[in-house]
Amino acid sequence: MAEATMTTGTTSGSTPDAEMNVFAVELERWRDVRGFSRTALAKALGYDRSRPKPRTPGAS
């Protein structure tokens, strides 16, 4: 297995959207480092597309 180190961190003044983007990029990088496809990672995490999505209270 490949060795890798975390490359992310938060900076002062960063927005939640920017932090989410950093998380998404880092997740994809680690998925690649570990050799997981998106489907394989979802399966390993127990994600099932057939389950209904939770509804947000007040949403129509």
Protein Blocks (a to p, Z undefined) as FASTA:
>chain_A
ZZdddfbdcdehiafklmmmmmmmmmmmmmmmnopafklmmmmnopafkbccdddehiZZ
